[in-house]
Amino acid sequence: MKKIITFIIISATIVFLIFNCNNGDVYGENGNGVDTQKSIASKIIRFHVLANSDSNEDQALKLKVRDKVLAFIAPKMSSSKSIDESRNILKKYNNEIQEISQGVVGENGYNYVVKTELKEDYFPVKTYGAITLPQGSYEAYRILIGSAKGHNWWCVMFPPLCFTDITKGNVEIEKTQNEMKKVLTKEEYDTIDNTQTGQDKIIVKFKIKEEFDKLATYFKNK
């Protein structure tokens, strides 16, 4: 009974905060937040490079792998006109990407095994330049270095947001906005545009929803 009461109190608090962050739902002014996330996810491919660990050395190695892979794949991906075309490019060059990544690891004196995969996976709230993507399942091309237990570097592979400055990883806000607008509806884009609603505000909204889902899962499994 104590757990149930605690759950009700916390749930009521979270719901109150959600609806007071904005006058709409958790992801947008109108419609269903979960459906909006799924719709957004169906139109993009994320790119993740996972480090072996959070040590300084492993994190630096992750960035070296990222730079070499982006230098190789950028010319092939930057002109892609559809998510299907991008998906096919990644599949076509998967072996080369894996070999390049493994080569960077070996050149830097490590014996980590590198794996590459294109799969759907669950991701928490993430901000990349002008956009903040809500939690949920997304298709992603992932490079896993060694144990892949360290923090990852990420961007959006389609539309091609990874290729603005591969040496510094900077994102040109205007380019990001234009590329995302090409594939998302206005409602979807407004949902993730943190320059329009305010980055802190939109992240708080997504985080509240994320924590609520975690809490619901916790009590469900009890």
Buried (B, 14 or more C-beta within 10 A) or exposed (E): EEEEEEBEEBBEEBEEBBEEBBEBBBBBEEBEBBEBBEBBBEBBBBBBBBBBBEEEEBBEBBEBBBBBBBEBBBEBBEEBEEBEEBBEBBEEBBEBBBBBBBEBBEEEEBEBEBBBEBEEEEBEBBBBBBBBBBBBEBBBBBBBBBEBEBEBBBBBBBBBBBBBEBEEBEBBEEBBBEBBBEBBEEBBBBBBBBBEBEBEEBBBBBBBBBBBBEBEEEEEEE
